[in-house]
Amino acid sequence: MINARIRNQLRFQSGLFMLLLLAALGLLAWFSQLNPLVIDLTSNQRNSLSQESIRLIGSLQHRLKITVFVSPLNEKRELLEQLFERYQREQPKIELDIKNPDLYPDLLRKYDIRRDGETVIEYQGRSENISPVTETNVTNSIQRLMREGERWLVFLQGHGERNPYSEANHDLSLFAAQMASKGFSIENIALTQTNSIPANTDVLVIASPRVPLLPGEVDLIEDYLGRGGNLLWLADPEQAIDGLEPIADMLAIEFLPGVIVDPNSQLLGLNRVDFAIVNSYPRHPITRGLDSLTIFPQAQALEFHGEAGIWERLNFLRSGDSSWSETGKMAGEIFNGDNDDELGGPLTIGLTLAADYEDDDNVVSKQRIAVVGDADFLSNRYLGNGGNLEIGVNLINWLSHDDNLIAISPRAAPDTKLDLTQTQQVIIGLSFLLILPVLLFGTGLTIWLKRRKR
């Protein structure tokens, strides 16, 4: 039997327990404010910043200011706050200022704000407006602002090369648009209409000429390389060397005969065996963090014959062990070794060259060159396959000496939308609004009646 003394002791113990529990919860709340911990359990971590964004803002050397002009009634205000708070958690140098556009008409005129939710990003005296505001747009804007000065990406034209402004499947408009969004100015150049390649060219792109270059045009390219110019050479089989033999000799590169055949392409559901698959990469800034396979349609192999000490060379793209260079017809059944000049894998598809260059003022810089035995992988048709876009963007960033901007593009969240027919919606609605409550009520009533009869 519980007497008054025991009852008081139990009450005291219960009260003490509640006080200790509340104190513990208070301490936890206090510690959580000192050391905030955010865990994203969503599919594909879509409520966290991508690794590209984290690496990019991690390289900020100065304060970056973000001003968001959004009204309190805008339903996207909270989403914008959450997005930019993710950036602030990763980089304390980011300053966030959210303003009601109705209260700051002078700032609207200063920054040319035209819509609710428009955001201004400022860095080192440069600024840029973005709308709509997404992680991809924000990160690309920061990347553009971090580039010092203009970056010129110049495409050789006039010989049937792939065109950065054409939307044809074999051309490069999608890739050029990606580079423009990251701060590059895109330009074509016809060497028959100029006496030199401009000195402000950051990267010259030779994208698979179909017509041989004239000797005078080749001289201009040699002069550009002799001045320490950076080059991206995309070479398709049978069109790689026409007229460009002096450039290949200058770089000590040989384009091997044949088209690379990779049986592994059929394991990916591709109906073509002449698609080379690359799924492992060496340590290099271009492939840093890349874990997607890349696809190279009808590629050719390369070999480097330069002397050690002149060029720093790395084979950064290599086909699989089961691949080979097929020099026969791509028809019927084909086998490795059908022809004596066929080579077995792994074969080099892409290589980089780097060398020190000293200008007339005795300033030493690093010249960078990349040669890839395929141009299709950056074409409008194949750019979205695997990691092709990432490799292309990283190539240009490396060639233009923007190593700190090399990263993987923000991931896309998986499609989690559930589409239901009208009938399915009615069934689900009736189940939860009528059938389930009736079942629960019936079960409870049955249990109550049974207990009442006891």
Secondary structure, DSSP 8 states (H G I E B T S, - for coil): ---HHHHHHHHHHHHHHHHHHHHHHHHHHHHHHHS------SGGGTTS--HHHHHHHHT--S-EEEEEE--TT-TTHHHHHHHHHHHHHH-TTEEEEEE-GGG-HHHHHHHT--STT-EEEEETTEEEEESS--HHHHHHHHHHHHS-S-EEEEEEESSS---TT--STTS-HHHHHHHHHTTEEEEEEEGGG-SS--TT-SEEEEE--SS---HHHHHHHHHHHHTT--EEEE--TTSSSTTTHHHHHHHTEEE-SSEEE-THHHHTT-S-S-EEEE----S-GGGTT--S-EEEET---EEE---BTTBEEEEEEE--TT-EEE-S-SSS---TTSSTT--BSS-EEEEEEEEEEE-TT--EEEEEEEEES-SGGGSTTTTTSTTHHHHHHHHHHHHTT-GGG----------------HHHHHHHHHIIIIIHHHHHHHHHHHHHHHHHH-
